[in-house]
Amino acid sequence: MSEARTILSRVTTRGLPPTGRVADIVTTAELLKAGWRRDQIRDGTRRGDLLVVRRGIYAAGAHARTLLTLKGGEELLAIGAATALTGSGAGAVVSHQSAAYVHEIDLVGRRDVTVHLTRPPGADMHAPARICLHSANLPAEHVTEQLGMPVTTVARTVVDLARTLPFRDGVVAADSALHLRLTTRDELRCVLAVCSRWRGAAIAADVIGFADGRSESPLESIARVVFRDRGLPPPQLQALIGTADEVARVDFFWGKYRTIVEVDGALKYADPLRARAQLDRDSWLRSLGYEVVHFTWDDITTRPELVATRIREAFRRGALLAASLGAAGQRA
């Protein structure tokens, strides 16, 4: 996505009416108004000067083809085409999951091909294919511009997602935005105050209260929700543990129970050197008297009860060890 932004800042096109949209996206009507004939549009498409993004929507060919080679390029073209099709002059603003994508906020699951836009109440709400239209009045301070498109601000985007998605998904988005320092908790609360009477506002308030910018990945965010839902005490995040000579930073730590939990993505195990280093670190932490438990994405997302059971078992072992260490200290 960042690479796509760099390309967008460098590539210029000629011959198309200036729209300011990503990849100079333009509608048939705009081309005709600028003096193009329909046969010129057809010829431009055949030559590759124009690329059809969707029916009646074109992008500058060289520009668009460059974007399509980059991660996120296809989604950016789809979002730009949707804003052109619905007409930003009618108040259409990129919002919800699509705004999260533009802002590079983490979301759960695969990218949705549907483009989400918000328009004022009373506007024509006919939604073309693969476009989801939301109805709401957006204060000027809730709208910004990205890549030539009107987009809800990061704070408004997070609140909209927290109102409309499951709690877990809202936490992932909120954690990501806070971790990347794209917004603050105070900004989220200010936006929520405007939407306090809207459907889902209570859930959004819970999400904002629970969100923590120290979560460094969607998996860590989902794990925190699993811990909460299964009645586990809140852990310390990104704790530093070790000796005066060596320190390790761990995902989750419960000091009372001397228990460490790490959540691992597939990449950690795909790299043999990284996996070996993890095993060595675990052995060292255990030699210091800590319980170390690892969980994968599948564990966290499909076996939450097993996760809670294993952590409670580690708590019991850790508490016994803590008690024995305390007794040994008193004897000494």
Contacts in CASP RR format, 6 or more apart in sequence:
PFRMAT RR
TARGET T0000
AUTHOR 0000-0000-0000
METHOD contacts of the structure
MODEL  1
MSEARTILSRVTTRGLPPTGRVADIVTTAELLKAGWRRDQIRDGTRRGDL
LVVRRGIYAAGAHARTLLTLKGGEELLAIGAATALTGSGAGAVVSHQSAA
YVHEIDLVGRRDVTVHLTRPPGADMHAPARICLHSANLPAEHVTEQLGMP
VTTVARTVVDLARTLPFRDGVVAADSALHLRLTTRDELRCVLAVCSRWRG
AAIAADVIGFADGRSESPLESIARVVFRDRGLPPPQLQALIGTADEVARV
DFFWGKYRTIVEVDGALKYADPLRARAQLDRDSWLRSLGYEVVHFTWDDI
TTRPELVATRIREAFRRGALLAASLGAAGQRA
1 71 0 8 1.000
1 72 0 8 1.000
1 101 0 8 1.000
1 104 0 8 1.000
2 104 0 8 1.000
3 70 0 8 1.000
3 71 0 8 1.000
4 67 0 8 1.000
4 70 0 8 1.000
4 71 0 8 1.000
4 72 0 8 1.000
4 73 0 8 1.000
4 76 0 8 1.000
5 147 0 8 1.000
7 66 0 8 1.000
7 67 0 8 1.000
7 70 0 8 1.000
8 22 0 8 1.000
8 23 0 8 1.000
8 67 0 8 1.000
8 147 0 8 1.000
11 60 0 8 1.000
11 62 0 8 1.000
11 63 0 8 1.000
11 66 0 8 1.000
13 24 0 8 1.000
13 60 0 8 1.000
13 61 0 8 1.000
13 62 0 8 1.000
13 63 0 8 1.000
16 24 0 8 1.000
16 26 0 8 1.000
16 31 0 8 1.000
16 34 0 8 1.000
16 60 0 8 1.000
17 26 0 8 1.000
17 30 0 8 1.000
17 31 0 8 1.000
17 33 0 8 1.000
17 34 0 8 1.000
18 24 0 8 1.000
19 25 0 8 1.000
19 26 0 8 1.000
19 30 0 8 1.000
19 84 0 8 1.000
20 148 0 8 1.000
21 80 0 8 1.000
21 83 0 8 1.000
21 84 0 8 1.000
21 147 0 8 1.000
21 148 0 8 1.000
21 149 0 8 1.000
22 59 0 8 1.000
22 67 0 8 1.000
22 76 0 8 1.000
22 77 0 8 1.000
22 79 0 8 1.000
22 80 0 8 1.000
22 147 0 8 1.000
22 148 0 8 1.000
22 149 0 8 1.000
23 59 0 8 1.000
23 60 0 8 1.000
23 61 0 8 1.000
23 63 0 8 1.000
23 64 0 8 1.000
23 67 0 8 1.000
23 76 0 8 1.000
23 77 0 8 1.000
23 80 0 8 1.000
24 59 0 8 1.000
24 60 0 8 1.000
24 63 0 8 1.000
25 53 0 8 1.000
25 57 0 8 1.000
25 58 0 8 1.000
25 59 0 8 1.000
25 77 0 8 1.000
25 80 0 8 1.000
25 81 0 8 1.000
25 83 0 8 1.000
25 84 0 8 1.000
26 57 0 8 1.000
26 58 0 8 1.000
26 59 0 8 1.000
26 84 0 8 1.000
27 56 0 8 1.000
27 57 0 8 1.000
27 58 0 8 1.000
27 84 0 8 1.000
27 85 0 8 1.000
28 41 0 8 1.000
28 56 0 8 1.000
28 57 0 8 1.000
28 58 0 8 1.000
30 84 0 8 1.000
31 41 0 8 1.000
31 58 0 8 1.000
32 38 0 8 1.000
41 50 0 8 1.000
41 58 0 8 1.000
44 50 0 8 1.000
45 51 0 8 1.000
45 52 0 8 1.000
45 58 0 8 1.000
48 61 0 8 1.000
49 60 0 8 1.000
49 61 0 8 1.000
49 62 0 8 1.000
50 58 0 8 1.000
50 59 0 8 1.000
50 60 0 8 1.000
50 61 0 8 1.000
51 58 0 8 1.000
51 59 0 8 1.000
51 60 0 8 1.000
51 61 0 8 1.000
51 64 0 8 1.000
51 65 0 8 1.000
52 58 0 8 1.000
53 59 0 8 1.000
53 64 0 8 1.000
53 77 0 8 1.000
53 78 0 8 1.000
53 80 0 8 1.000
53 81 0 8 1.000
54 78 0 8 1.000
54 81 0 8 1.000
54 85 0 8 1.000
56 85 0 8 1.000
57 81 0 8 1.000
57 84 0 8 1.000
57 85 0 8 1.000
59 77 0 8 1.000
59 81 0 8 1.000
64 77 0 8 1.000
67 73 0 8 1.000
67 74 0 8 1.000
67 76 0 8 1.000
67 77 0 8 1.000
68 74 0 8 1.000
68 77 0 8 1.000
72 101 0 8 1.000
75 101 0 8 1.000
75 111 0 8 1.000
76 102 0 8 1.000
76 147 0 8 1.000
78 113 0 8 1.000
78 115 0 8 1.000
78 130 0 8 1.000
79 94 0 8 1.000
79 98 0 8 1.000
79 101 0 8 1.000
79 102 0 8 1.000
79 115 0 8 1.000
79 149 0 8 1.000
80 94 0 8 1.000
80 115 0 8 1.000
80 149 0 8 1.000
81 115 0 8 1.000
82 92 0 8 1.000
82 94 0 8 1.000
82 98 0 8 1.000
82 115 0 8 1.000
82 117 0 8 1.000
82 128 0 8 1.000
82 130 0 8 1.000
82 131 0 8 1.000
83 92 0 8 1.000
83 94 0 8 1.000
83 117 0 8 1.000
83 149 0 8 1.000
83 150 0 8 1.000
85 128 0 8 1.000
85 131 0 8 1.000
86 92 0 8 1.000
86 117 0 8 1.000
86 119 0 8 1.000
86 128 0 8 1.000
86 131 0 8 1.000
86 133 0 8 1.000
88 149 0 8 1.000
88 150 0 8 1.000
90 119 0 8 1.000
90 123 0 8 1.000
90 124 0 8 1.000
91 119 0 8 1.000
91 120 0 8 1.000
91 123 0 8 1.000
91 150 0 8 1.000
92 117 0 8 1.000
92 118 0 8 1.000
92 119 0 8 1.000
92 133 0 8 1.000
92 150 0 8 1.000
93 117 0 8 1.000
93 118 0 8 1.000
93 119 0 8 1.000
93 138 0 8 1.000
93 143 0 8 1.000
93 150 0 8 1.000
93 151 0 8 1.000
93 152 0 8 1.000
94 102 0 8 1.000
94 115 0 8 1.000
94 116 0 8 1.000
94 117 0 8 1.000
94 146 0 8 1.000
94 149 0 8 1.000
94 150 0 8 1.000
94 151 0 8 1.000
94 152 0 8 1.000
95 116 0 8 1.000
95 117 0 8 1.000
95 118 0 8 1.000
95 134 0 8 1.000
95 151 0 8 1.000
95 152 0 8 1.000
95 156 0 8 1.000
95 157 0 8 1.000
95 160 0 8 1.000
96 116 0 8 1.000
96 118 0 8 1.000
96 132 0 8 1.000
96 134 0 8 1.000
96 152 0 8 1.000
96 157 0 8 1.000
96 160 0 8 1.000
96 161 0 8 1.000
96 164 0 8 1.000
97 107 0 8 1.000
97 112 0 8 1.000
97 114 0 8 1.000
97 116 0 8 1.000
97 161 0 8 1.000
98 115 0 8 1.000
98 116 0 8 1.000
98 117 0 8 1.000
99 116 0 8 1.000
99 151 0 8 1.000
99 152 0 8 1.000
99 156 0 8 1.000
99 157 0 8 1.000
99 160 0 8 1.000
100 106 0 8 1.000
100 107 0 8 1.000
100 157 0 8 1.000
100 158 0 8 1.000
100 161 0 8 1.000
100 173 0 8 1.000
101 107 0 8 1.000
101 111 0 8 1.000
102 146 0 8 1.000
102 147 0 8 1.000
102 149 0 8 1.000
102 151 0 8 1.000
103 146 0 8 1.000
103 151 0 8 1.000
103 154 0 8 1.000
103 157 0 8 1.000
103 177 0 8 1.000
103 182 0 8 1.000
104 180 0 8 1.000
105 154 0 8 1.000
105 157 0 8 1.000
105 158 0 8 1.000
105 173 0 8 1.000
105 176 0 8 1.000
105 177 0 8 1.000
105 180 0 8 1.000
105 182 0 8 1.000
106 172 0 8 1.000
106 173 0 8 1.000
106 175 0 8 1.000
106 176 0 8 1.000
106 217 0 8 1.000
106 218 0 8 1.000
106 221 0 8 1.000
107 161 0 8 1.000
107 169 0 8 1.000
107 172 0 8 1.000
107 173 0 8 1.000
107 218 0 8 1.000
108 168 0 8 1.000
108 169 0 8 1.000
108 172 0 8 1.000
108 218 0 8 1.000
108 222 0 8 1.000
113 130 0 8 1.000
114 130 0 8 1.000
114 131 0 8 1.000
114 132 0 8 1.000
115 130 0 8 1.000
115 131 0 8 1.000
115 132 0 8 1.000
116 131 0 8 1.000
116 132 0 8 1.000
116 134 0 8 1.000
117 131 0 8 1.000
117 132 0 8 1.000
117 133 0 8 1.000
117 134 0 8 1.000
118 133 0 8 1.000
118 134 0 8 1.000
118 135 0 8 1.000
118 136 0 8 1.000
118 138 0 8 1.000
118 152 0 8 1.000
118 160 0 8 1.000
119 125 0 8 1.000
119 133 0 8 1.000
119 134 0 8 1.000
119 135 0 8 1.000
120 135 0 8 1.000
120 136 0 8 1.000
120 137 0 8 1.000
120 138 0 8 1.000
121 135 0 8 1.000
121 136 0 8 1.000
121 137 0 8 1.000
122 135 0 8 1.000
123 135 0 8 1.000
125 133 0 8 1.000
125 135 0 8 1.000
126 133 0 8 1.000
127 133 0 8 1.000
134 160 0 8 1.000
138 152 0 8 1.000
138 156 0 8 1.000
139 194 0 8 1.000
141 153 0 8 1.000
142 152 0 8 1.000
142 153 0 8 1.000
142 155 0 8 1.000
142 156 0 8 1.000
142 191 0 8 1.000
142 194 0 8 1.000
143 150 0 8 1.000
143 151 0 8 1.000
143 152 0 8 1.000
143 153 0 8 1.000
143 156 0 8 1.000
144 150 0 8 1.000
144 151 0 8 1.000
144 152 0 8 1.000
144 153 0 8 1.000
145 151 0 8 1.000
151 157 0 8 1.000
152 160 0 8 1.000
153 183 0 8 1.000
153 191 0 8 1.000
154 177 0 8 1.000
154 182 0 8 1.000
154 183 0 8 1.000
154 187 0 8 1.000
155 177 0 8 1.000
155 183 0 8 1.000
155 184 0 8 1.000
155 187 0 8 1.000
155 188 0 8 1.000
155 190 0 8 1.000
155 191 0 8 1.000
156 191 0 8 1.000
157 173 0 8 1.000
157 177 0 8 1.000
158 170 0 8 1.000
158 173 0 8 1.000
158 174 0 8 1.000
158 177 0 8 1.000
158 183 0 8 1.000
158 188 0 8 1.000
158 191 0 8 1.000
159 188 0 8 1.000
159 191 0 8 1.000
159 192 0 8 1.000
159 195 0 8 1.000
159 204 0 8 1.000
159 208 0 8 1.000
161 169 0 8 1.000
161 170 0 8 1.000
161 173 0 8 1.000
161 174 0 8 1.000
162 170 0 8 1.000
162 173 0 8 1.000
162 174 0 8 1.000
162 203 0 8 1.000
162 204 0 8 1.000
162 207 0 8 1.000
162 208 0 8 1.000
163 195 0 8 1.000
163 198 0 8 1.000
163 199 0 8 1.000
163 200 0 8 1.000
163 201 0 8 1.000
163 203 0 8 1.000
163 204 0 8 1.000
164 200 0 8 1.000
165 173 0 8 1.000
167 203 0 8 1.000
167 206 0 8 1.000
167 207 0 8 1.000
167 225 0 8 1.000
168 221 0 8 1.000
168 222 0 8 1.000
168 225 0 8 1.000
170 207 0 8 1.000
171 207 0 8 1.000
171 210 0 8 1.000
171 211 0 8 1.000
171 221 0 8 1.000
171 222 0 8 1.000
171 224 0 8 1.000
171 225 0 8 1.000
172 218 0 8 1.000
172 221 0 8 1.000
172 222 0 8 1.000
174 188 0 8 1.000
174 207 0 8 1.000
174 208 0 8 1.000
174 210 0 8 1.000
174 211 0 8 1.000
175 211 0 8 1.000
175 212 0 8 1.000
175 213 0 8 1.000
175 215 0 8 1.000
175 218 0 8 1.000
175 220 0 8 1.000
175 221 0 8 1.000
176 215 0 8 1.000
176 218 0 8 1.000
176 221 0 8 1.000
177 183 0 8 1.000
178 184 0 8 1.000
178 185 0 8 1.000
178 211 0 8 1.000
178 212 0 8 1.000
178 213 0 8 1.000
179 213 0 8 1.000
179 214 0 8 1.000
179 215 0 8 1.000
179 216 0 8 1.000
185 208 0 8 1.000
185 209 0 8 1.000
185 211 0 8 1.000
188 208 0 8 1.000
188 211 0 8 1.000
189 208 0 8 1.000
192 201 0 8 1.000
192 204 0 8 1.000
192 205 0 8 1.000
192 208 0 8 1.000
195 201 0 8 1.000
195 204 0 8 1.000
210 224 0 8 1.000
210 225 0 8 1.000
210 228 0 8 1.000
212 224 0 8 1.000
212 237 0 8 1.000
214 237 0 8 1.000
214 238 0 8 1.000
215 221 0 8 1.000
215 224 0 8 1.000
215 237 0 8 1.000
216 238 0 8 1.000
217 263 0 8 1.000
219 263 0 8 1.000
219 265 0 8 1.000
219 297 0 8 1.000
219 300 0 8 1.000
220 237 0 8 1.000
220 251 0 8 1.000
220 252 0 8 1.000
220 263 0 8 1.000
222 300 0 8 1.000
222 301 0 8 1.000
223 251 0 8 1.000
223 252 0 8 1.000
223 261 0 8 1.000
223 263 0 8 1.000
223 295 0 8 1.000
223 300 0 8 1.000
223 307 0 8 1.000
224 235 0 8 1.000
224 237 0 8 1.000
224 252 0 8 1.000
226 300 0 8 1.000
226 304 0 8 1.000
226 307 0 8 1.000
226 308 0 8 1.000
227 234 0 8 1.000
227 235 0 8 1.000
227 252 0 8 1.000
227 308 0 8 1.000
227 311 0 8 1.000
228 234 0 8 1.000
229 304 0 8 1.000
230 304 0 8 1.000
230 305 0 8 1.000
230 307 0 8 1.000
230 308 0 8 1.000
231 308 0 8 1.000
232 308 0 8 1.000
232 311 0 8 1.000
232 312 0 8 1.000
233 254 0 8 1.000
233 256 0 8 1.000
235 252 0 8 1.000
235 253 0 8 1.000
235 254 0 8 1.000
235 261 0 8 1.000
236 252 0 8 1.000
236 253 0 8 1.000
236 254 0 8 1.000
236 255 0 8 1.000
237 251 0 8 1.000
237 252 0 8 1.000
238 249 0 8 1.000
238 250 0 8 1.000
238 251 0 8 1.000
239 249 0 8 1.000
239 250 0 8 1.000
239 252 0 8 1.000
239 253 0 8 1.000
239 260 0 8 1.000
240 247 0 8 1.000
240 248 0 8 1.000
240 249 0 8 1.000
241 247 0 8 1.000
241 248 0 8 1.000
241 249 0 8 1.000
241 250 0 8 1.000
241 253 0 8 1.000
241 260 0 8 1.000
241 285 0 8 1.000
241 288 0 8 1.000
241 290 0 8 1.000
242 248 0 8 1.000
242 285 0 8 1.000
242 288 0 8 1.000
243 288 0 8 1.000
246 284 0 8 1.000
248 281 0 8 1.000
248 284 0 8 1.000
248 285 0 8 1.000
250 260 0 8 1.000
250 261 0 8 1.000
250 262 0 8 1.000
250 285 0 8 1.000
251 260 0 8 1.000
251 261 0 8 1.000
251 262 0 8 1.000
251 263 0 8 1.000
252 260 0 8 1.000
252 261 0 8 1.000
252 262 0 8 1.000
252 263 0 8 1.000
253 259 0 8 1.000
253 260 0 8 1.000
253 261 0 8 1.000
254 315 0 8 1.000
256 319 0 8 1.000
256 322 0 8 1.000
257 291 0 8 1.000
257 314 0 8 1.000
257 315 0 8 1.000
257 318 0 8 1.000
257 319 0 8 1.000
257 322 0 8 1.000
258 289 0 8 1.000
258 290 0 8 1.000
258 291 0 8 1.000
258 318 0 8 1.000
258 319 0 8 1.000
258 321 0 8 1.000
258 322 0 8 1.000
259 290 0 8 1.000
259 291 0 8 1.000
259 293 0 8 1.000
259 311 0 8 1.000
259 314 0 8 1.000
259 315 0 8 1.000
259 318 0 8 1.000
260 285 0 8 1.000
260 290 0 8 1.000
260 291 0 8 1.000
260 292 0 8 1.000
260 293 0 8 1.000
261 293 0 8 1.000
261 294 0 8 1.000
261 295 0 8 1.000
261 311 0 8 1.000
261 314 0 8 1.000
262 278 0 8 1.000
262 292 0 8 1.000
262 293 0 8 1.000
262 294 0 8 1.000
262 295 0 8 1.000
263 294 0 8 1.000
263 295 0 8 1.000
263 296 0 8 1.000
263 297 0 8 1.000
263 300 0 8 1.000
264 278 0 8 1.000
264 294 0 8 1.000
264 295 0 8 1.000
264 296 0 8 1.000
265 296 0 8 1.000
265 297 0 8 1.000
266 296 0 8 1.000
266 297 0 8 1.000
267 274 0 8 1.000
268 274 0 8 1.000
268 275 0 8 1.000
268 278 0 8 1.000
269 275 0 8 1.000
282 292 0 8 1.000
282 294 0 8 1.000
285 292 0 8 1.000
286 292 0 8 1.000
289 321 0 8 1.000
289 325 0 8 1.000
290 318 0 8 1.000
291 314 0 8 1.000
291 315 0 8 1.000
291 317 0 8 1.000
291 318 0 8 1.000
291 321 0 8 1.000
293 310 0 8 1.000
293 311 0 8 1.000
293 314 0 8 1.000
295 307 0 8 1.000
295 310 0 8 1.000
299 306 0 8 1.000
299 307 0 8 1.000
300 307 0 8 1.000
END
